[in-house]
Amino acid sequence: MAGKKPTTEETMRQAVLEAFRKAKAAKLDAPACYRAAIDVWCDIHPEQSRTEAAARVVTILQKEVGALRDVARKLFESP
């Protein structure tokens, strides 16, 4: 990850999501997208194992998917 490392929870989350989205946009397969996000987390937290980084990344991505589902649900709710 180039430049200054993110220091807040939100900027770390955004960095992980951005890496995942860029990998998806490049039409990489799902494992490669997760690896890209994990690599970013490991750059930010070199003291953590890849296993721990993977757990953190999955949590971030699950929360993002849940948030998107909530938005979609509200958009398509019957009045």
N, C-alpha and C positions, 0 to 999 in steps of 0.2 A: 504494500500500500504506500503510495507516494505521498509526500507532504507530511504535515503535522498529524500525529495520531489523535483520534477522537478521545476526549477526556470525560465526557458526561455520558450517562446511560443512554440518553436519547441520541446523541451523535454516534455512539457505538452501534446502536440499533439501526440507525439509518445507513451506516457504512456496510453492515451485514446485508441489509435489504437491497442496497444498491448493487453490491457484488452479485447477489442472487439474480436480480433482475437483468443485469448486464449479461450474465451467463445465459439466461433464458432467451434474451433478445438475440444472442449469438447462435441460438438454436442448439445449444449443448444439451446433452441428455440430463435427466434428473440428478444422477450421482455427481456429474461434473458441476452442476449448479450448486449443489450442497457443498462440494469440495471448495468451490470458489468462495462461498460465504464462510466456511470454516477457516480457510486460509486468511481471510481478513481478520477474523476473531483472533487467530493465533498471532498475527502481526501485532495486534493491540495488546494481547495477553500472552507473551512468549513463555511465561512461567506455568501456563496451564497445558495439560496434555491435550492431544487432538480428540481424545474421547470426551473429555470435559468440554472442550470447545464445541464438539458436535452436539452435545446435549444442550448447551446454551443456544446454539444456532437453531436447533429444532424448536426450542421453546419460543424464540423470537418469531420464527416463521409461522408457527401454529397460532400465536397471538395475532399476527397480521391476517392470516386467513380467517380467523374468528371475527376480527373487526370488519373485514370485507363482507363476510356473510351477514353480519348485523346490519350493515349499510344496505346491502341488497334486499334483505328482508323488509326493512323500512320502506325502501323504494317501491316494493311490489305488494305491500300490504293493501288490502281492500279498505277503502275509507268507511 
